[in-house]
Amino acid sequence: MRIGEVAEQAGVSVRALRHYEEQGLLGSTRTSGRQRQYADGAVERVRMIQQL
């Protein structure tokens, strides 16, 4: 799932997702085109981070 999709489904900004990654709270892999790719559970993880 791409960063924009995760942000939209979780109700947060792309900037917030990048911040969570910098803090080590969320992980992603990179495609050959250097785009972030998130696992299927990323939306739920972001929602949990927001609640905490």
Phi and psi restraints in degrees (value plus and minus 20) as a CYANA .aco file:
   2 ARG   PHI    -102.7   -62.7
   2 ARG   PSI     144.0   184.0
   3 ILE   PHI     -78.7   -38.7
   3 ILE   PSI     -60.9   -20.9
   4 GLY   PHI     -85.4   -45.4
   4 GLY   PSI     -55.7   -15.7
   5 GLU   PHI     -88.2   -48.2
   5 GLU   PSI     -63.2   -23.2
   6 VAL   PHI     -83.6   -43.6
   6 VAL   PSI     -65.9   -25.9
   7 ALA   PHI     -79.2   -39.2
   7 ALA   PSI     -65.8   -25.8
   8 GLU   PHI     -84.5   -44.5
   8 GLU   PSI     -67.5   -27.5
   9 GLN   PHI     -88.1   -48.1
   9 GLN   PSI     -52.3   -12.3
  10 ALA   PHI    -107.2   -67.2
  10 ALA   PSI     -34.1     5.9
  11 GLY   PHI      57.8    97.8
  11 GLY   PSI      11.1    51.1
  12 VAL   PHI    -147.1  -107.1
  12 VAL   PSI     151.5   191.5
  13 SER   PHI    -105.7   -65.7
  13 SER   PSI     139.7   179.7
  14 VAL   PHI     -81.2   -41.2
  14 VAL   PSI     -58.2   -18.2
  15 ARG   PHI     -80.0   -40.0
  15 ARG   PSI     -60.0   -20.0
  16 ALA   PHI     -82.9   -42.9
  16 ALA   PSI     -60.8   -20.8
  17 LEU   PHI     -83.0   -43.0
  17 LEU   PSI     -61.8   -21.8
  18 ARG   PHI     -83.0   -43.0
  18 ARG   PSI     -58.8   -18.8
  19 HIS   PHI     -83.4   -43.4
  19 HIS   PSI     -64.8   -24.8
  20 TYR   PHI     -80.6   -40.6
  20 TYR   PSI     -57.3   -17.3
  21 GLU   PHI     -85.1   -45.1
  21 GLU   PSI     -64.7   -24.7
  22 GLU   PHI     -80.6   -40.6
  22 GLU   PSI     -53.5   -13.5
  23 GLN   PHI    -103.6   -63.6
  23 GLN   PSI     -25.2    14.8
  24 GLY   PHI      61.9   101.9
  24 GLY   PSI      -5.8    34.2
  25 LEU   PHI    -107.9   -67.9
  25 LEU   PSI     -39.1     0.9
  26 LEU   PHI    -162.6  -122.6
  26 LEU   PSI     120.7   160.7
  27 GLY   PHI    -139.7   -99.7
  27 GLY   PSI     137.5   177.5
  28 SER   PHI    -169.8  -129.8
  28 SER   PSI     145.6   185.6
  29 THR   PHI    -132.4   -92.4
  29 THR   PSI     149.5   189.5
  30 ARG   PHI    -134.1   -94.1
  30 ARG   PSI     118.9   158.9
  31 THR   PHI     -99.4   -59.4
  31 THR   PSI     154.1   194.1
  32 SER   PHI     -82.3   -42.3
  32 SER   PSI     -44.0    -4.0
  33 GLY   PHI    -108.7   -68.7
  33 GLY   PSI      -9.3    30.7
  34 ARG   PHI      48.7    88.7
  34 ARG   PSI       0.7    40.7
  35 GLN   PHI    -108.8   -68.8
  35 GLN   PSI     125.1   165.1
  36 ARG   PHI     -91.2   -51.2
  36 ARG   PSI     119.2   159.2
  37 GLN   PHI    -147.8  -107.8
  37 GLN   PSI     103.6   143.6
  38 TYR   PHI    -126.1   -86.1
  38 TYR   PSI     130.4   170.4
  39 ALA   PHI     -89.6   -49.6
  39 ALA   PSI     143.9   183.9
  40 ASP   PHI     -79.5   -39.5
  40 ASP   PSI     -51.4   -11.4
  41 GLY   PHI    -102.4   -62.4
  41 GLY   PSI     -15.6    24.4
  42 ALA   PHI     -83.8   -43.8
  42 ALA   PSI     -58.3   -18.3
  43 VAL   PHI     -82.9   -42.9
  43 VAL   PSI     -66.0   -26.0
  44 GLU   PHI     -84.1   -44.1
  44 GLU   PSI     -58.8   -18.8
  45 ARG   PHI     -83.4   -43.4
  45 ARG   PSI     -63.0   -23.0
  46 VAL   PHI     -84.0   -44.0
  46 VAL   PSI     -60.9   -20.9
  47 ARG   PHI     -81.7   -41.7
  47 ARG   PSI     -59.0   -19.0
  48 MET   PHI     -86.5   -46.5
  48 MET   PSI     -63.5   -23.5
  49 ILE   PHI     -78.2   -38.2
  49 ILE   PSI     -62.9   -22.9
  50 GLN   PHI     -82.8   -42.8
  50 GLN   PSI     -58.5   -18.5
  51 GLN   PHI     -88.7   -48.7
  51 GLN   PSI     -54.8   -14.8
